[in-house]
Every structure is written in structure tokens, then in C-alpha cells.
């Protein structure tokens, strides 16, 4: 019996990776890092709040609220994930400045990823899949709530603040 439990413990990560939803079947480079990571390995089986971000947008102050959500819900399993984008021409001129805005100015501890396109023909496959399941982001700080199976269960426009009752109720329902 112990051998069987040990074998299962060894295979569990492999099985989770084998069941990776299309949404997470991506390699992405974290903001300020050189090496890409597997989104499947990092997030498969976890509820997610995915947000496209920009450093010089009227909604940039939402980083503070997103970090508050991260702090409040991470122990219950929610992963907040930010993806830098300049599709709306409001991202910092270089990655170092983007990182400073996130990590220094707003104290972000949730995962942030290097700049990607989030809409149109050049959209990163992750955002193409989000758009296929829901809709493309209309602006910066568009929020997608994704269940443990990789399905978008709700999308919230930029004007929806992280402390919005509707967003928080959807997170509670998902958890």
C-alpha cells in the first residue's frame, strides 16, 4: 500500500500536467526574468484572476486592489496573474520601468509577466483563448475569472475595481 501511495505521489504532478487546459498550455516569461515558465506547471487546477495591465493608465492604481485580492484569497487557492501589455499604448517604455511600477510603486507580489499583445491578430495565444471563451479586453485592467478546469466563468471590464462586490462575489462562488 505504501508503494502505491508513493507511486501516486510521484505521478500526481505528471497527471496534472497531462490534463493541462488549452488556456494554460503556454510558456511565459515572468516580468524581469530571463527564463520562461510553464503556466501549466504553475497554475493547472487552480482558480485564476487574469488581468492585462499597463503602467501608465488611469486604472494603474488598481494594482493596489489586485494585490489586496491576492493577499486575501491566495491561501484559499486563487492566483492573481498580471500580463503587461502596450496594446493601448500606456505601458512603460522598458521592462525595468514596468517592473518598478508593479513591484516598487504598488508592492505587487502576485505573478506578473513580460509584455504581450492581448488583442487582435498578434494577441498571445493565452489571450486569444480568453477572447474565444469570453471576449477580447476592451482596455487595460480587463479581468478574467477562470475556474480550475481553465474555463472563463466571468469577465469584468476595466472600470470594475478589484473591491467591486460583483467581482468579489464571483471569486467567492468560484472558491
Secondary structure, 3 states (H helix, E strand, C coil): CHHHHHHHHHHHHHHHHHCCCHHHCCEEEECCCCCEEEHHHHHCCCCEEEEEECCCCCCCCHHHHHHHHHHHHHHHCCEEEEEECCCCCCCCCCHHHHHHHHHHHCCCCCEEECCCCCCCCCCCHHHHHHHHHCCCCCCCCCEEEECCCCCEEEEECCCCCCCCHHHHHHHHHHC
